[in-house]
Amino acid sequence: MLVWPGVKGISPSNKFFAITALVQPLGLMKRKMLFLIAALVCQYVSDFTFLYMASRGLPYVGGVVDYLYLMSYFLMTLAIIELDSAFERSKNGKTVEVNRSI
């Protein structure tokens, strides 16, 4: 359970909505953070699939789980690189065009 001061806890199904509520005021890095959250969701799906298949005795080398892990770590790497580049651009004072249509 995710516990915040003054709140007893947030159910796991509401964690995604709590994280996206925190992302709303970010502005410049909003798209980067949403991409990072999508990578985390992909990681969650990979872990869940592995645990489910392991409990049934179904995983094998080169199977679906390995592909899901490959994709989730690739997305996580891209998300962290994009987040770092946006942070460096904002730290150096370079202007970045923000798409306000989202």
CORBELUR-V533247 format. One record per run of one state. SS is the DSSP state (alpha for helix, beta for strand, coil for the rest). FROM is the first residue (numbers start at 1). TO is the last residue. If there is no record, write none. Layout:
# CORBELUR-V533247
((SS,FROM,TO) (SS,FROM,TO))
This chain:
# CORBELUR-V533247
((coil,1,1) (beta,2,4) (coil,5,6) (beta,7,10) (coil,11,11) (alpha,12,56) (coil,57,63) (alpha,64,91) (coil,92,102))
